[in-house]
Amino acid sequence: MAAAGLLLALGAPAAGESGSQGEVQPAALPGAALYIEHCVLCHGAEGKGDGPAGLPLVPMPRDFGVGRFKFDADGDGRTGTDRDLFLVIRDGAGAVGGNPAMVPFGHLGEQRIHELVAYVRSLARHETP
């Protein structure tokens, strides 16, 4: 209920609603409520890394809107893959050399972490030329 209230307060459509062009809005994705519950305080409502608890952190939380990620958590030579994001969420950023303030969320389970990864991906801002 609190998550739904925050979504409404942020002006986001409720789960299942579409945007003006028929695209599904990030708030409609299954990971939205998880993001609000576990991530928004540090990463901010729009994923800009500007949440109130994240502002004093050094380094600041990742800006998901940029769509670039730093860690190669699975060691495959590529940074920021879905698997990398999954592992950072599951094991915490400190496990891969990131800020230890981002604690592990393995208790959420695989399915819910995959939903968070999809939601985080949806926060990337797509610039139009």
OpenMM code with the backbone's topology and positions (N, CA, C; nanometers):
from openmm import Vec3, app, unit

residues = "MET ALA ALA ALA GLY LEU LEU LEU ALA LEU GLY ALA PRO ALA ALA GLY GLU SER GLY SER GLN GLY GLU VAL GLN PRO ALA ALA LEU PRO GLY ALA ALA LEU TYR ILE GLU HIS CYS VAL LEU CYS HIS GLY ALA GLU GLY LYS GLY ASP GLY PRO ALA GLY LEU PRO LEU VAL PRO MET PRO ARG ASP PHE GLY VAL GLY ARG PHE LYS PHE ASP ALA ASP GLY ASP GLY ARG THR GLY THR ASP ARG ASP LEU PHE LEU VAL ILE ARG ASP GLY ALA GLY ALA VAL GLY GLY ASN PRO ALA MET VAL PRO PHE GLY HIS LEU GLY GLU GLN ARG ILE HIS GLU LEU VAL ALA TYR VAL ARG SER LEU ALA ARG HIS GLU THR PRO".split()
positions = [
    Vec3(0.0805, -0.1178, 0.0000),
    Vec3(0.0000, 0.0000, 0.0000),
    Vec3(0.0860, 0.1259, 0.0000),
    Vec3(0.1916, 0.1260, 0.0806),
    Vec3(0.2803, 0.2423, 0.0843),
    Vec3(0.3470, 0.2639, -0.0506),
    Vec3(0.3850, 0.1547, -0.1171),
    Vec3(0.4478, 0.1664, -0.2487),
    Vec3(0.3515, 0.2286, -0.3482),
    Vec3(0.2264, 0.1875, -0.3451),
    Vec3(0.1277, 0.2442, -0.4369),
    Vec3(0.1099, 0.3924, -0.4100),
    Vec3(0.1072, 0.4298, -0.2817),
    Vec3(0.0957, 0.5702, -0.2473),
    Vec3(0.2135, 0.6512, -0.2973),
    Vec3(0.3351, 0.5953, -0.2860),
    Vec3(0.4538, 0.6659, -0.3344),
    Vec3(0.4492, 0.6792, -0.4856),
    Vec3(0.4040, 0.5742, -0.5553),
    Vec3(0.3922, 0.5829, -0.7006),
    Vec3(0.2967, 0.6949, -0.7396),
    Vec3(0.1826, 0.7042, -0.6698),
    Vec3(0.0870, 0.8102, -0.7002),
    Vec3(0.1447, 0.9468, -0.6663),
    Vec3(0.2143, 0.9552, -0.5541),
    Vec3(0.2746, 1.0820, -0.5143),
    Vec3(0.3793, 1.1279, -0.6149),
    Vec3(0.4473, 1.0313, -0.6771),
    Vec3(0.5493, 1.0663, -0.7754),
    Vec3(0.4890, 1.0980, -0.9114),
    Vec3(0.3579, 1.0799, -0.9245),
    Vec3(0.2932, 1.1065, -1.0515),
    Vec3(0.3098, 0.9932, -1.1494),
    Vec3(0.3476, 0.8774, -1.1029),
    Vec3(0.3678, 0.7633, -1.1901),
    Vec3(0.2368, 0.6900, -1.2092),
    Vec3(0.2170, 0.6300, -1.3283),
    Vec3(0.0955, 0.5532, -1.3494),
    Vec3(0.0961, 0.4289, -1.2621),
    Vec3(-0.0207, 0.3820, -1.2272),
    Vec3(-0.0311, 0.2592, -1.1483),
    Vec3(0.0110, 0.1400, -1.2317),
    Vec3(0.0399, 0.0305, -1.1657),
    Vec3(0.0831, -0.0907, -1.2353),
    Vec3(-0.0144, -0.1252, -1.3457),
    Vec3(0.0397, -0.1547, -1.4621),
    Vec3(-0.0407, -0.1945, -1.5759),
    Vec3(-0.0799, -0.0796, -1.6671),
    Vec3(-0.0619, 0.0444, -1.6239),
    Vec3(-0.0965, 0.1574, -1.7083),
    Vec3(0.0117, 0.1806, -1.8121),
    Vec3(-0.0290, 0.2360, -1.9249),
    Vec3(0.0645, 0.2644, -2.0327),
    Vec3(0.0823, 0.4133, -2.0468),
    Vec3(0.1897, 0.4509, -2.1116),
    Vec3(0.2150, 0.5907, -2.1405),
    Vec3(0.1323, 0.6365, -2.2583),
    Vec3(0.1518, 0.7604, -2.2991),
    Vec3(0.0716, 0.8188, -2.4044),
    Vec3(0.0933, 0.7525, -2.5391),
    Vec3(0.2071, 0.6893, -2.5593),
    Vec3(0.2348, 0.6253, -2.6873),
    Vec3(0.2197, 0.4739, -2.6790),
    Vec3(0.1557, 0.4235, -2.5737),
    Vec3(0.1319, 0.2817, -2.5608),
    Vec3(0.2456, 0.2047, -2.4952),
    Vec3(0.3577, 0.2711, -2.4642),
    Vec3(0.4670, 0.2001, -2.3996),
    Vec3(0.4355, 0.1818, -2.2524),
    Vec3(0.4822, 0.0735, -2.1964),
    Vec3(0.4612, 0.0491, -2.0545),
    Vec3(0.5561, 0.1374, -1.9767),
    Vec3(0.5033, 0.2113, -1.8820),
    Vec3(0.5828, 0.3007, -1.7998),
    Vec3(0.6581, 0.2198, -1.6945),
    Vec3(0.7752, 0.2674, -1.6503),
    Vec3(0.8521, 0.1946, -1.5499),
    Vec3(0.7719, 0.1579, -1.4263),
    Vec3(0.6827, 0.2448, -1.3800),
    Vec3(0.6055, 0.2170, -1.2593),
    Vec3(0.5147, 0.0960, -1.2769),
    Vec3(0.4895, 0.0549, -1.4019),
    Vec3(0.4033, -0.0598, -1.4283),
    Vec3(0.4800, -0.1919, -1.4219),
    Vec3(0.6109, -0.1857, -1.4153),
    Vec3(0.6908, -0.3082, -1.4142),
    Vec3(0.6886, -0.3733, -1.2764),
    Vec3(0.6994, -0.5072, -1.2720),
    Vec3(0.6936, -0.5771, -1.1431),
    Vec3(0.7983, -0.5306, -1.0420),
    Vec3(0.9138, -0.4867, -1.0862),
    Vec3(1.0188, -0.4452, -0.9943),
    Vec3(0.9989, -0.3077, -0.9337),
    Vec3(0.8968, -0.2329, -0.9772),
    Vec3(0.8779, -0.0958, -0.9291),
    Vec3(0.8561, -0.0905, -0.7782),
    Vec3(0.7694, -0.1741, -0.7263),
    Vec3(0.7426, -0.1719, -0.5820),
    Vec3(0.8666, -0.2147, -0.5036),
    Vec3(0.9413, -0.3108, -0.5565),
    Vec3(1.0658, -0.3529, -0.4910),
    Vec3(1.1658, -0.2382, -0.4895),
    Vec3(1.1761, -0.1679, -0.6002),
    Vec3(1.2673, -0.0541, -0.6097),
    Vec3(1.2308, 0.0513, -0.5053),
    Vec3(1.1030, 0.0819, -0.4952),
    Vec3(1.0591, 0.1826, -0.3983),
    Vec3(1.0906, 0.1366, -0.2566),
    Vec3(1.0679, 0.0098, -0.2296),
    Vec3(1.0894, -0.0420, -0.0950),
    Vec3(1.2369, -0.0487, -0.0559),
    Vec3(1.3237, -0.0848, -0.1511),
    Vec3(1.4624, -0.1138, -0.1159),
    Vec3(1.5671, -0.0179, -0.1741),
    Vec3(1.5342, 0.0580, -0.2767),
    Vec3(1.6375, 0.1316, -0.3501),
    Vec3(1.6182, 0.2829, -0.3552),
    Vec3(1.4949, 0.3287, -0.3477),
    Vec3(1.4649, 0.4681, -0.3747),
    Vec3(1.5324, 0.5644, -0.2760),
    Vec3(1.5525, 0.5233, -0.1518),
    Vec3(1.6141, 0.6151, -0.0553),
    Vec3(1.7549, 0.6563, -0.0958),
    Vec3(1.8281, 0.5672, -0.1601),
    Vec3(1.9635, 0.6018, -0.2050),
    Vec3(1.9674, 0.6431, -0.3521),
    Vec3(1.8985, 0.5670, -0.4379),
    Vec3(1.9087, 0.5914, -0.5821),
    Vec3(1.8089, 0.6944, -0.6334),
    Vec3(1.7107, 0.7328, -0.5518),
    Vec3(1.6146, 0.8343, -0.5921),
    Vec3(1.4985, 0.7782, -0.6717),
    Vec3(1.3898, 0.8519, -0.6744),
    Vec3(1.2668, 0.8077, -0.7392),
    Vec3(1.2854, 0.7816, -0.8886),
    Vec3(1.3687, 0.8588, -0.9535),
    Vec3(1.3914, 0.8413, -1.0976),
    Vec3(1.5222, 0.7694, -1.1262),
    Vec3(1.5874, 0.7191, -1.0219),
    Vec3(1.7112, 0.6445, -1.0410),
    Vec3(1.8318, 0.7300, -1.0736),
    Vec3(1.8290, 0.8565, -1.0361),
    Vec3(1.9384, 0.9479, -1.0686),
    Vec3(2.0524, 0.9443, -0.9671),
    Vec3(2.0395, 0.8594, -0.8649),
    Vec3(2.1427, 0.8539, -0.7612),
    Vec3(2.1326, 0.9666, -0.6619),
    Vec3(2.0153, 1.0285, -0.6554),
    Vec3(1.9977, 1.1489, -0.5740),
    Vec3(1.8976, 1.1312, -0.4599),
    Vec3(1.8811, 1.0087, -0.4136),
    Vec3(1.7922, 0.9864, -0.3005),
    Vec3(1.8474, 1.0502, -0.1745),
    Vec3(1.7627, 1.0839, -0.0787),
    Vec3(1.8081, 1.1551, 0.0404),
    Vec3(1.9145, 1.0800, 0.1204),
    Vec3(1.9067, 0.9494, 0.1277),
    Vec3(2.0077, 0.8735, 0.2024),
    Vec3(2.1356, 0.8555, 0.1214),
    Vec3(2.1283, 0.8750, -0.0089),
    Vec3(2.2450, 0.8579, -0.0939),
    Vec3(2.3305, 0.9819, -0.1100),
    Vec3(2.2733, 1.0987, -0.0837),
    Vec3(2.3465, 1.2242, -0.1060),
    Vec3(2.4779, 1.2336, -0.0284),
    Vec3(2.4835, 1.1885, 0.0967),
    Vec3(2.6114, 1.2001, 0.1682),
    Vec3(2.7109, 1.0881, 0.1361),
    Vec3(2.6703, 0.9882, 0.0595),
    Vec3(2.7593, 0.8748, 0.0315),
    Vec3(2.8691, 0.9125, -0.0670),
    Vec3(2.9878, 0.8574, -0.0442),
    Vec3(3.1009, 0.8758, -0.1353),
    Vec3(3.1553, 0.7372, -0.1667),
    Vec3(3.1498, 0.6952, -0.2929),
    Vec3(3.0879, 0.7663, -0.4046),
    Vec3(2.9358, 0.7648, -0.3936),
    Vec3(2.8731, 0.8585, -0.4648),
    Vec3(2.7277, 0.8659, -0.4652),
    Vec3(2.6715, 0.7422, -0.5345),
    Vec3(2.5465, 0.7086, -0.5064),
    Vec3(2.4848, 0.5940, -0.5737),
    Vec3(2.4812, 0.6128, -0.7254),
    Vec3(2.4813, 0.5025, -0.7957),
    Vec3(2.4797, 0.5011, -0.9420),
    Vec3(2.3574, 0.5739, -0.9960),
    Vec3(2.3767, 0.6513, -1.1018),
    Vec3(2.2682, 0.7153, -1.1764),
    Vec3(2.2251, 0.6154, -1.2827),
    Vec3(2.1113, 0.5500, -1.2612),
    Vec3(2.0640, 0.4478, -1.3548),
    Vec3(2.0179, 0.5081, -1.4864),
    Vec3(1.9861, 0.6364, -1.4864),
    Vec3(1.9395, 0.7007, -1.6086),
    Vec3(2.0437, 0.7033, -1.7181),
    Vec3(2.1697, 0.7010, -1.6794),
    Vec3(2.2787, 0.7031, -1.7768),
    Vec3(2.2881, 0.5679, -1.8482),
    Vec3(2.2502, 0.4623, -1.7779),
    Vec3(2.2515, 0.3294, -1.8374),
    Vec3(2.3895, 0.2675, -1.8496),
    Vec3(2.4865, 0.3214, -1.7756),
    Vec3(2.6224, 0.2644, -1.7749),
    Vec3(2.6522, 0.2126, -1.6349),
    Vec3(2.7158, 0.0977, -1.6321),
    Vec3(2.7430, 0.0340, -1.5042),
    Vec3(2.8899, -0.0019, -1.4966),
    Vec3(2.9424, 0.0006, -1.3771),
    Vec3(3.0859, -0.0054, -1.3534),
    Vec3(3.1415, -0.1463, -1.3356),
    Vec3(3.0631, -0.2372, -1.2841),
    Vec3(3.1177, -0.3635, -1.2364),
    Vec3(3.0989, -0.4798, -1.3328),
    Vec3(3.2011, -0.5641, -1.3352),
    Vec3(3.1966, -0.6921, -1.4061),
    Vec3(3.1910, -0.8004, -1.2987),
    Vec3(3.0765, -0.8077, -1.2315),
    Vec3(3.0618, -0.8953, -1.1150),
    Vec3(3.0769, -1.0427, -1.1486),
    Vec3(3.0457, -1.0807, -1.2730),
    Vec3(3.0571, -1.2222, -1.3099),
    Vec3(3.1904, -1.2557, -1.3771),
    Vec3(3.2762, -1.1548, -1.3959),
    Vec3(3.4102, -1.1774, -1.4484),
    Vec3(3.4166, -1.2206, -1.5931),
    Vec3(3.3159, -1.1852, -1.6736),
    Vec3(3.3170, -1.2262, -1.8146),
    Vec3(3.3815, -1.1247, -1.9075),
    Vec3(3.4386, -1.0181, -1.8506),
    Vec3(3.5058, -0.9175, -1.9325),
    Vec3(3.4143, -0.8066, -1.9820),
    Vec3(3.2871, -0.8112, -1.9473),
    Vec3(3.1909, -0.7070, -1.9873),
    Vec3(3.1267, -0.6503, -1.8612),
    Vec3(3.1189, -0.5190, -1.8534),
    Vec3(3.0565, -0.4562, -1.7364),
    Vec3(2.9096, -0.4270, -1.7629),
    Vec3(2.8319, -0.4325, -1.6567),
    Vec3(2.6935, -0.3888, -1.6643),
    Vec3(2.5966, -0.4802, -1.7340),
    Vec3(2.6306, -0.6081, -1.7463),
    Vec3(2.5334, -0.7012, -1.8034),
    Vec3(2.4229, -0.7267, -1.7010),
    Vec3(2.3142, -0.7869, -1.7447),
    Vec3(2.2075, -0.8193, -1.6512),
    Vec3(2.2595, -0.9089, -1.5386),
    Vec3(2.3484, -1.0009, -1.5724),
    Vec3(2.4048, -1.0888, -1.4698),
    Vec3(2.4872, -1.0069, -1.3692),
    Vec3(2.5642, -0.9099, -1.4188),
    Vec3(2.6411, -0.8237, -1.3288),
    Vec3(2.5476, -0.7498, -1.2328),
    Vec3(2.4408, -0.6911, -1.2857),
    Vec3(2.3465, -0.6189, -1.2007),
    Vec3(2.2830, -0.7128, -1.0989),
    Vec3(2.2459, -0.8314, -1.1442),
    Vec3(2.1881, -0.9313, -1.0544),
    Vec3(2.2828, -0.9595, -0.9378),
    Vec3(2.4097, -0.9826, -0.9690),
    Vec3(2.5062, -1.0172, -0.8647),
    Vec3(2.5329, -0.9011, -0.7694),
    Vec3(2.5371, -0.7801, -0.8217),
    Vec3(2.5584, -0.6634, -0.7355),
    Vec3(2.4395, -0.6467, -0.6410),
    Vec3(2.3192, -0.6650, -0.6919),
    Vec3(2.2017, -0.6556, -0.6055),
    Vec3(2.2016, -0.7701, -0.5039),
    Vec3(2.2261, -0.8892, -0.5499),
    Vec3(2.2229, -1.0062, -0.4609),
    Vec3(2.3299, -1.0003, -0.3526),
    Vec3(2.4536, -0.9652, -0.3918),
    Vec3(2.5680, -0.9747, -0.3009),
    Vec3(2.6097, -0.8420, -0.2395),
    Vec3(2.5519, -0.7313, -0.2862),
    Vec3(2.5908, -0.5985, -0.2396),
    Vec3(2.7072, -0.5450, -0.3215),
    Vec3(2.7146, -0.4145, -0.3331),
    Vec3(2.8205, -0.3525, -0.4137),
    Vec3(2.9582, -0.3739, -0.3537),
    Vec3(2.9680, -0.3819, -0.2220),
    Vec3(3.0973, -0.4028, -0.1568),
    Vec3(3.1639, -0.5329, -0.1987),
    Vec3(3.0849, -0.6315, -0.2377),
    Vec3(3.1405, -0.7611, -0.2781),
    Vec3(3.2224, -0.7518, -0.4062),
    Vec3(3.2008, -0.6463, -0.4847),
    Vec3(3.2744, -0.6307, -0.6111),
    Vec3(3.3579, -0.5028, -0.6118),
    Vec3(3.3850, -0.4492, -0.4934),
    Vec3(3.4687, -0.3303, -0.4829),
    Vec3(3.3937, -0.1997, -0.4838),
    Vec3(3.2615, -0.2053, -0.4802),
    Vec3(3.1815, -0.0843, -0.4770),
    Vec3(3.1567, -0.0376, -0.3349),
    Vec3(3.0698, 0.0578, -0.3218),
    Vec3(3.0387, 0.1155, -0.1926),
    Vec3(2.9705, 0.0120, -0.1032),
    Vec3(3.0288, -0.0194, 0.0110),
    Vec3(2.9695, -0.1186, 0.1008),
    Vec3(2.8376, -0.0730, 0.1630),
    Vec3(2.8012, 0.0528, 0.1439),
    Vec3(2.6721, 0.0994, 0.1942),
    Vec3(2.5571, 0.0308, 0.1212),
    Vec3(2.5831, -0.0184, -0.0012),
    Vec3(2.4808, -0.0952, -0.0712),
    Vec3(2.4903, -0.2390, -0.0231),
    Vec3(2.3996, -0.2725, 0.0640),
    Vec3(2.4005, -0.4038, 0.1275),
    Vec3(2.3471, -0.5110, 0.0328),
    Vec3(2.3743, -0.6379, 0.0617),
    Vec3(2.3199, -0.7474, -0.0196),
    Vec3(2.1684, -0.7589, -0.0052),
    Vec3(2.1036, -0.7928, -0.1157),
    Vec3(1.9592, -0.8151, -0.1156),
    Vec3(1.9256, -0.9574, -0.1599),
    Vec3(2.0158, -1.0502, -0.1336),
    Vec3(1.9934, -1.1892, -0.1717),
    Vec3(1.8683, -1.2486, -0.1114),
    Vec3(1.8265, -1.1953, 0.0029),
    Vec3(1.7059, -1.2455, 0.0692),
    Vec3(1.5802, -1.2263, -0.0152),
    Vec3(1.5861, -1.1418, -0.1171),
    Vec3(1.4691, -1.1193, -0.2023),
    Vec3(1.4390, -1.2387, -0.2917),
    Vec3(1.5408, -1.3192, -0.3196),
    Vec3(1.5221, -1.4348, -0.4075),
    Vec3(1.5483, -1.3992, -0.5530),
    Vec3(1.5783, -1.5005, -0.6313),
    Vec3(1.6184, -1.4785, -0.7710),
    Vec3(1.5142, -1.4052, -0.8533),
    Vec3(1.3893, -1.4483, -0.8482),
    Vec3(1.2851, -1.3875, -0.9315),
    Vec3(1.2705, -1.2392, -0.9026),
    Vec3(1.2665, -1.2029, -0.7765),
    Vec3(1.2486, -1.0624, -0.7406),
    Vec3(1.3713, -0.9797, -0.7777),
    Vec3(1.4895, -1.0376, -0.7673),
    Vec3(1.6098, -0.9646, -0.8097),
    Vec3(1.6076, -0.9432, -0.9604),
    Vec3(1.5638, -1.0422, -1.0372),
    Vec3(1.5505, -1.0240, -1.1827),
    Vec3(1.4503, -0.9130, -1.2134),
    Vec3(1.3433, -0.9044, -1.1361),
    Vec3(1.2463, -0.7959, -1.1549),
    Vec3(1.3102, -0.6604, -1.1265),
    Vec3(1.3944, -0.6535, -1.0242),
    Vec3(1.4665, -0.5285, -0.9949),
    Vec3(1.5619, -0.4918, -1.1084),
    Vec3(1.6329, -0.5902, -1.1618),
    Vec3(1.7237, -0.5640, -1.2740),
    Vec3(1.6449, -0.5045, -1.3909),
    Vec3(1.5310, -0.5636, -1.4233),
    Vec3(1.4498, -0.5123, -1.5340),
    Vec3(1.4025, -0.3701, -1.5051),
    Vec3(1.3648, -0.3445, -1.3818),
    Vec3(1.3198, -0.2105, -1.3469),
    Vec3(1.4343, -0.1095, -1.3571),
    Vec3(1.5498, -0.1459, -1.3046),
    Vec3(1.6662, -0.0571, -1.3126),
    Vec3(1.6976, -0.0257, -1.4591),
    Vec3(1.6918, -0.1255, -1.5456),
    Vec3(1.7145, -0.1023, -1.6897),
    Vec3(1.6122, -0.0047, -1.7458),
    Vec3(1.4881, -0.0115, -1.6978),
    Vec3(1.3825, 0.0751, -1.7509),
    Vec3(1.4049, 0.2221, -1.7155),
    Vec3(1.4900, 0.2490, -1.6187),
    Vec3(1.5135, 0.3858, -1.5760),
    Vec3(1.6108, 0.4624, -1.6656),
    Vec3(1.6731, 0.3937, -1.7589),
    Vec3(1.7665, 0.4612, -1.8500),
    Vec3(1.6901, 0.5651, -1.9319),
    Vec3(1.7434, 0.6844, -1.9350),
    Vec3(1.6825, 0.7923, -2.0128),
    Vec3(1.7266, 0.7777, -2.1575),
    Vec3(1.6295, 0.7735, -2.2442),
    Vec3(1.6604, 0.7615, -2.3872),
    Vec3(1.6487, 0.8987, -2.4504),
    Vec3(1.7626, 0.9517, -2.4885),
    Vec3(1.7663, 1.0839, -2.5499),
    Vec3(1.7209, 1.0726, -2.6951),
    Vec3(1.6352, 1.1623, -2.7378),
    Vec3(1.5934, 1.1649, -2.8771),
    Vec3(1.6798, 1.2673, -2.9508),
    Vec3(1.7233, 1.2333, -3.0722),
    Vec3(1.8119, 1.3255, -3.1454),
    Vec3(1.7454, 1.4531, -3.1855),
] * unit.nanometer
topology = app.Topology()
chain = topology.addChain("A")
for resn in residues:
    res = topology.addResidue(resn, chain)
    for name in ("N", "CA", "C"):
        topology.addAtom(name, app.Element.getBySymbol(name[0]), res)
